[in-house]
Amino acid sequence: MSGGEQPLSRLDALRFTRRVVAQQAARQLALIDRWIADEEQRQAAGHRGKERRPEPAQWLIQYGLNRSNVDAVHTGTFHSLRRALSSG
């Protein structure tokens, strides 16, 4: 201890420690707040993307053995046809 400095008292050390922990906590809270804001932006962008997505087609083209031959055009509800074609 040069220059006549006195050792820190226990109370001074505890106050210093509290300041350090408070600064670290404030930094971590700011980081978490930034993560929350980023996630909110990602979710908002996802919602906007879903809203802008066009509706699914109300028809389905069924091709023959070669893609230049169209066997049928299906309209309306064709969920069972999609399953049959995809399991093909």
C-alpha positions as CSV (number, residue, x, y, z in Angstrom):
1,M,0.0,0.0,0.0
2,S,2.0,2.9,-1.3
3,G,1.2,6.5,-0.8
4,G,-0.6,6.1,2.5
5,E,-3.6,4.2,1.1
6,Q,-5.7,2.5,3.7
7,P,-7.0,-1.0,3.2
8,L,-10.6,-1.3,2.2
9,S,-12.9,-1.9,5.1
10,R,-15.4,-4.8,4.8
11,L,-18.2,-2.3,4.3
12,D,-16.3,-0.5,1.4
13,A,-15.6,-3.9,-0.2
14,L,-19.2,-4.9,0.0
15,R,-20.4,-1.6,-1.5
16,F,-17.8,-1.9,-4.3
17,T,-19.0,-5.5,-5.0
18,R,-22.6,-4.3,-5.1
19,R,-21.8,-1.7,-7.7
20,V,-19.9,-4.2,-9.9
21,V,-22.8,-6.7,-9.7
22,A,-25.4,-4.0,-10.4
23,Q,-23.4,-2.9,-13.5
24,Q,-23.1,-6.5,-14.7
25,A,-26.8,-7.1,-14.1
26,A,-27.8,-4.0,-16.0
27,R,-25.6,-5.1,-19.0
28,Q,-27.2,-8.6,-18.9
29,L,-30.7,-7.1,-18.7
30,A,-30.0,-4.9,-21.7
31,L,-28.7,-7.9,-23.6
32,I,-31.8,-9.9,-22.8
33,D,-34.1,-6.9,-23.8
34,R,-32.3,-6.8,-27.1
35,W,-32.9,-10.5,-27.6
36,I,-36.6,-10.0,-26.8
37,A,-36.8,-7.2,-29.3
38,D,-35.1,-9.2,-32.0
39,E,-37.5,-12.2,-31.4
40,E,-40.5,-9.9,-31.5
41,Q,-39.3,-8.5,-34.9
42,R,-38.8,-12.1,-36.2
43,Q,-42.3,-13.1,-35.1
44,A,-43.8,-10.0,-36.6
45,A,-42.0,-10.6,-39.9
46,G,-43.3,-14.2,-39.8
47,H,-46.9,-13.0,-39.3
48,R,-46.6,-10.5,-42.1
49,G,-45.2,-13.2,-44.4
50,K,-48.2,-15.5,-43.5
51,E,-50.6,-12.7,-44.2
52,R,-49.0,-11.9,-47.6
53,R,-48.8,-15.6,-48.7
54,P,-51.2,-16.3,-51.5
55,E,-54.0,-18.7,-50.9
56,P,-53.4,-22.3,-52.0
57,A,-54.6,-23.2,-55.5
58,Q,-58.1,-24.4,-55.8
59,W,-57.1,-26.9,-58.5
60,L,-54.6,-29.6,-59.2
61,I,-53.2,-30.8,-62.5
62,Q,-52.7,-34.5,-62.8
63,Y,-50.2,-35.4,-65.5
64,G,-50.0,-38.7,-67.4
65,L,-46.8,-40.7,-67.9
66,N,-45.1,-37.8,-69.6
67,R,-45.4,-34.3,-68.4
68,S,-46.8,-33.0,-71.7
69,N,-50.0,-35.1,-71.3
70,V,-52.5,-33.6,-68.8
71,D,-54.8,-36.4,-67.6
72,A,-57.1,-34.3,-65.5
73,V,-57.6,-31.0,-63.7
74,H,-59.1,-31.4,-60.3
75,T,-61.0,-28.6,-58.5
76,G,-62.5,-28.2,-55.1
77,T,-61.4,-30.4,-52.2
78,F,-58.8,-32.9,-53.4
79,H,-57.0,-33.8,-50.2
80,S,-57.4,-37.6,-50.7
81,L,-56.1,-37.1,-54.3
82,R,-53.0,-35.3,-53.0
83,R,-52.3,-38.1,-50.6
84,A,-52.7,-40.7,-53.3
85,L,-50.4,-38.8,-55.7
86,S,-47.7,-38.1,-53.1
87,S,-47.6,-41.7,-51.8
88,G,-47.6,-42.8,-55.5
